[in-house]
Amino acid sequence: MANLNRGEYGGSRILQSGSYDVLWKAHTRVNETASAGLSWLIREHKGHRAAVHAGGDLGFGSMLILLPELSMKAI
């Protein structure tokens, strides 16, 4: 939720709001439909700009998709 609130959670600021302009800006082209921000994959998801982060370990995988314009996450 802090990501969707541009660095604020529970009334506390943990990251400057302007930092998200840098984190979620396309810095490197990954393929024809996606670019990489700083630790985020920037792409389109169901017609909306999405910031995607995935991870995993042996036997486990996760993917977080944030839709900033809609202030929501998709799993």
N, C-alpha and C positions, 0 to 999 in steps of 0.2 A: 504494500500500500504506500510505503514511502516513495517508491519509484513512481507510482501513478500521481502522487501529490508533489512531484518535483522536489523531493528531498525533505519533506516534512511528514512527521508521523506523531500522532498523539499530542499535537501542540508543540513538538520539539523539532528544530531544524537539524538534520544530520548531514546535509549536503547542500551547497548553494544551488538555488533554483536554476541559475544559468548553466550549471555544470551539465544538465541534461541536454542542452543544445550541443555540447561537445560529445557526450556519451552516445547520443542517438543520431549523430550526424554520420552519413555514409563517408568513410575514409578510404576504403579499399573495395573494389568490385570483386565479388566472390564468383558469381556466375551471371547469366542473363536476367535473373529475377531477384537477386539478393546482393547486398553489400555488407561490409563489416564496419561497425562503429567501434568504440572502445569497449571490448568484451561483450558486445551485443551484435547479433545479426540483424540487419535492418532490411525489411522486406514488406510485401503486402500480404495481408491475411483477410480474406473475404471482403476485399475492397477497401480495407483500411490500412494505414501505415502501422506496422508492427515492429516492436523491439523484442527479439527472441534470444533466449539464452538456454543452452542445453548442457547437460552434464551426465555423468554416470560413473559407475563402478562395477565390479564384477557382479553380475546378476541384477543390476539395478540401472535404470535410466530415467531421466527427467527432462522435461521441456517446459519452460515458462514463456508464455507469449503475452506481452503487454500491448494493449491498444490504447495509447495515450489520448487520442482524440475522443474516445468513448469512455475514458477513465475506468477501464475494466481489464481483467485478465482472462485468458482462455487457456484451457488445459488440453 
